Each structure stands twice: as C-alpha cells, then as structure tokens.
C-alpha cells in the first residue's frame, strides 16, 4: 500500500522540508534508487529531514535484521 503499517513487515522512509518528496506519506525502500528531494532553485538554505520507519508482523521471527542505506547527492548545472 506504499505505507509502513503496523502489523506488516515493512521498511521505508518519510521526509519533511520544502523540497521533500514524501512529506505526507511513507515510501517503501526497494533495491532501486529512490529520490527523496528535488528542487529547481539554488542550493541555499534548503533542508530536508529523512525519517526511517519500520514495522514487523506478529509472525516475524525474532532475529537481527538490517538494511543498508546510501545517500548520493547530485546537481544539474
């Protein structure tokens, strides 16, 4: 459903800030690139916070789970 819901095994993120792309929703993190911010103006005094979210289903076995996240910043000139 695109959201990190209680009772399901899901992992995702949300953003907050003027240029955040997921300010009012959750976004599942997949193996592909997921843009989290976009702005056509100058890169000056613009901040976006990223919040990671996780939920587990009652049937999820106890153990160690991990997810590696890499941030890449690119610019167009």
C-alpha positions in Angstrom: 0.0 0.0 0.0 3.1 2.3 0.0 2.9 3.0 3.7 4.7 1.4 6.7 1.7 -0.1 8.5 1.6 -1.7 12.0 1.1 -5.4 11.8 3.0 -5.8 8.5 6.8 -6.4 7.9 7.8 -3.3 6.1 10.6 -0.8 6.0 10.5 2.7 4.5 11.0 6.4 4.9 9.3 9.7 5.1 10.6 13.3 4.6 9.9 16.7 5.9 11.0 20.0 4.4 10.1 22.3 1.5 11.7 20.0 -1.1 10.9 16.6 0.4 9.1 14.2 -1.9 7.4 12.1 0.8 6.3 14.8 3.3 2.8 13.4 3.7 3.4 9.7 3.1 5.7 6.8 3.5 7.8 5.3 0.8 8.9 1.7 0.7 12.7 1.3 0.3 13.5 -1.1 -2.6 16.7 -2.2 -4.2 16.5 0.6 -6.7 17.3 4.3 -6.4 14.6 6.3 -4.5 14.8 10.1 -4.9 13.9 11.8 -1.6 14.4 15.5 -2.5 14.1 17.7 -5.6 14.5 21.5 -6.1 14.9 23.6 -9.2 16.2 26.6 -7.3 19.6 27.4 -5.9 21.0 25.0 -3.3 20.9 27.6 -0.5 19.4 27.2 3.0 17.2 24.2 1.9 17.0 21.3 4.3 15.1 18.0 4.2 14.9 15.6 7.1 14.6 11.9 6.4 12.8 9.6 8.9 13.2 5.9 8.7 10.2 3.7 9.6 9.9 0.0 10.3 7.1 -2.3 11.3 7.0 -6.1 11.9 4.2 -8.6 11.6 3.3 -10.7 14.6 4.6 -13.8 12.6 8.1 -12.3 12.1 10.7 -14.4 13.7 13.0 -12.8 16.3 16.4 -12.1 15.0 18.8 -9.5 13.6 17.5 -7.6 10.6 19.4 -4.8 8.7 19.0 -2.5 5.7 21.9 -0.6 4.2 21.0 2.9 3.0 23.4 5.1 0.9 22.8 8.8 0.2 24.0 10.3 -3.1 23.8 14.0 -3.8 23.8 15.1 -7.4 23.4 18.5 -9.1 22.5 19.7 -12.6 24.2 22.8 -13.9 
